[in-house]
Amino acid sequence: IAMREKAIERLRLETALRLGFERDEFLPYFQPLLDLETGRLVGFEALIRWRQPDGSIVPPLMFVPLIEANGLILPIGRKFVADVCRQLRAWRDAYPLGAPLWVNVNFASSQFAEEGVLATLLATIAEHGLRPADIVVEITESAAIGNIDRAAETLRQFRAAGLRVVIDDFGTGYSSLSCLHELPISGIKLDRSFIASERRHPAILRAVVMLAEQLGLSVTAEGIETEPQ
C-alpha cells in the first residue's frame, strides 16, 4: 500500500510539474554576488523556484530531482535561461549607466551534455541583446568530472565562445583537485560547508583559495551572510 501511494503521489507531482511548465510557473529568483574586497555588487545567481497557482513557493529540492529524472529539466531549463536573459536585459535598459552585472545560471548534467547546448545558449543570449560574458554557467563537479574528456572539450568550446563556466558546490562531490588544471574553467564556487567549518579547519579553506589563485580561477563562497564570515 505504501509503495502504491508513493507511486500515485509521484504521478500527481509529475502531472503538476508538466502543467506548471505550460503555465510558466517556474521563475528565476536572484541572489546577489558581492566582491568581498570592495563590497560592490557584481552580479546575481539565478535560482529556480516553482510558484504554484495559490502563490505558494515550492523549494527546488522538492521538484528539481524529479524534473532531472523525467527529462523536463531540458525544456524548463531553456525557458529559465530565456527568462534570466530577459530580466538582465530589463535591468540594463532601466539602469544604462550602472556597472555591467552578470548572472550565474546552474546547468544540470543533462543540460550541459545536451546536443547543441552551446548554440542554443548563444542564440538566447544574442536574442536579448546580451554578450556571452553576461551569463556564467555553473556546473557541478560530477558533471565536469564524470566524463572528463568530453567535459573538457565542451568547456573549451564554451570558453572559445566567450562564456565563463564555474564549478558549483566545489569540494562536496568528487575529489577533483588534481583535475582542476585539466578543465578550462573560469572559477570555483565553494560549498557553504567550507564557510561553516572555517573556524575549525581554516587551513583547508586557505589551501583551496590559494590553489585557485595559482590556477587563475575566481573563487566564490556560498553562505556568507554575516560580517564575521
N, C-alpha and C positions, 0 to 999 in steps of 0.2 A: 504494500500500500504506500509506504514512504517513497519508494522508487517511482511509483506511478504518479504520485503527487508532485515529485520533483520534476518529472518529465513534462507534466502538464504546466507547471509554473515556468519552465524554460520555454515551452511553446508559446505561452502567453506573453512572456517577455520579448521573444523574438518577433512576434506579431506587432507588439507595441513599438519595438525598435524600427521596424520597417515603416510603420505609419508615421513614426516620429521623423524619419528621414524625408518622407513625402511631404510632411507639413513644416519642414525647416525648423525643427525643434532643437537641433544641435547647434550650439552657439559658441563663439570664442569669448572667453574671459581673459583679461590681460593682467599679468603680474609684472611689476616694474623691475628693471635691471639697472642697478646703480654702480657707478665707478666708485670703489671704496676710497681711492686716493683723493678724489675731488668732490664726491657726494653728488655728482651730476647724473641725471637720468640719461642713459644711453640707449635704452630700448625696452622691449617688453617680451615676456614669454606668453604665447597664446595657449590657453588651457581650454580643452573642450569640456562643455557642460551640456547636459540634457535638460531642457526646460519643458516640463510637461504642460498640457492644456490648463491645469489648475494653478499653474505658476510655480509649482514646487520644482526644486533643482535636484536632479539625480547625480550623485558624485560619480566620477569616472570609474572607480573601482567596481561599481555596480553593473556597468554595461560595457566598458572597453574590452575586457577579456572575451565577452560573448561576440561582439562585432568583429573581433580579430578571428575568432573561431569560425564564424559563418560567412566571412568574406565581405560583410558590409563595411568594413574598415576602408576598403578601397573607394567606393563612391562617396561615403561620408567624408573620408579624408580629402578627396579632391574638392568637394564643396567647402570644407572647412578652410582649406588653403585660399580658395577664392574669397571667402568671407573675410579672412585675415587681410588679404591684399586690398580688398575694398575699404576696410576700416583704416588701414595705413594711408591709403590714398586720400581718404576724407580728412585725416589729421594733417597731411601735407597741404591740402588745399585750404584748410581752416587756419593753419599757422605757417604761412610760407616763409617767414623769417626765422622760424625755430631751427634748432640744430637737427640735422638728419638723424632720425632714430631708425633702428632696425627691429625686426620681430623674429623671435625664435619659434619654430614650429616643430613639434615632435612627429617623427615618422616611425610607424611600426615596422617590424622586419619585413612584412609582406608588402608594405608600401614602398620601402626602399628597394626591394627586389623586383617590383612590378616592371614589366616590359614597357619601355617608353617613358619611365617616370621623369627623367630629366627634361625631355622635350615638353611634356605636359606641364611641368612646373615652370619652365621658362616661358611658355606661352601664357600661362596665367599671370605671371609677374608682369610681362610686357603688356598684356591686355589692360592692366590697371595703371599703366604709365610708371612702373617702378623699375628699379635696376636689380640684377641678381644679388648685389651686395646688401639689398634691403631685407632679404629673407635669409635667416640662418637655420639650417636643417639640424635637428637633434636626432641622433640615433643611439640605441642602447649598445652596450658592449657586446651583447650576444649577436646583434645584427651585424656588427662590424667584424667580429672575430669568428663567428660560426663558419663562414666560408671566406677566409681572409683574402685569398687571391682574387675572388670575384668582387669582394667589397672594395679592395684596394683599387681595382680597375674602375669601378663605378665612382669611387671618391676622386680619382684622377680626372674623370670626365666632369664631375661637379666643379672641381677646382678650376679646370680649364674654362668653364663657362662663367666663372666669377662668383660661384656660390661658396659659402663657407659651411662647413659641417663640424659639429662638435659631438663628442661622446657624452651622452647623458648618464646620470647615476654612476659615474666612474667609481670603481672600487667595490661595487656590490655584486658584480657578475663574475666573468672570467678574470683570471689573473693576467691582465693584459699589459703590464708594464713593459715586458720585453717586446711587445708587438707595436708599441706606440710609434717607433721610428719607421715601421713599415707602412703605416697608414697616413695618407696625405690629408690629415685633418687640420682644422684651424684652432681647436681648443678642446678642453675637457670641462665637464661640469661635475663638481664634487657632490656626492650624495650628502644629504643633511646629517647622516650618521657621522661623517667626518667632523662636522661642526659640533655635534653633540658630545663627541668623545675627545674634543681638542684639549680640554683641561687634563684628561687622563693620559693622553698619548700625543702631546704636541709635536714630538719628533716625527711622527708619521705624516702629519699634515705638512710640516715644513719640508719633508723629503719629497712629497708628491708635488708640492708647489715648485720647489727648486728644479725637479726633473722637468716639469712642464716648461719652465722658463728656459732651461738649457735647450729644449727642443723647439723653442719659439712658439709655444702654444699659449693661448689665452686660458685663464682659469676663472671659472665662475663657481661660486659656492651657494648651495641651496641652504635655506633655513636660517639665514642671518636676519634676525628680527629685533635685536636689542643692541644698544651701544657697546656693551662689553664683548658681544660676539663679533 
